Amino acid sequence: AGHCGCGERGLIMKNITAINQQMNNVSNAITALNAMNATVQSVMIAGSKPLIRIARSSLCNRLLAQGKASYVHIGHGRSGSFRQGVFELHGCRVIWSELLL
């Protein structure tokens, strides 16, 4: 029950290429976010788009006002109700959360 690994190796190389591209996208997005004075809290590479979490700031309000960001999720956590905003940047999803009082 051995396997030659021919097809598997091609898949692994393709995944490495995809991950390298995503890392490059993350690097570009973080550079852009730093230039906009955003505070990056975490980065997750899973699925087709890396996910970057930032702290809420005036940047979020500005992007919402320009129609470049939107609220996608409203939920309830330990701290109370919250909503999550999102926008796209260099092939990454950038999100932030804010508490609703």
Rosetta blueprint (number, residue, H / E / L):
1 A L
2 G L
3 H L
4 C L
5 G L
6 C H
7 G H
8 E H
9 R H
10 G H
11 L H
12 I H
13 M H
14 K H
15 N H
16 I H
17 T H
18 A H
19 I H
20 N H
21 Q H
22 Q H
23 M H
24 N H
25 N H
26 V H
27 S H
28 N H
29 A H
30 I H
31 T H
32 A H
33 L H
34 N H
35 A H
36 M L
37 N L
38 A L
39 T L
40 V E
41 Q E
42 S E
43 V E
44 M E
45 I L
46 A L
47 G L
48 S L
49 K L
50 P L
51 L E
52 I E
53 R E
54 I E
55 A L
56 R L
57 S L
58 S H
59 L H
60 C H
61 N H
62 R H
63 L H
64 L H
65 A H
66 Q L
67 G L
68 K L
69 A L
70 S E
71 Y E
72 V E
73 H E
74 I E
75 G E
76 H E
77 G E
78 R L
79 S L
80 G E
81 S E
82 F E
83 R E
84 Q E
85 G E
86 V E
87 F E
88 E E
89 L E
90 H L
91 G L
92 C E
93 R E
94 V E
95 I E
96 W E
97 S E
98 E E
99 L E
100 L L
101 L L
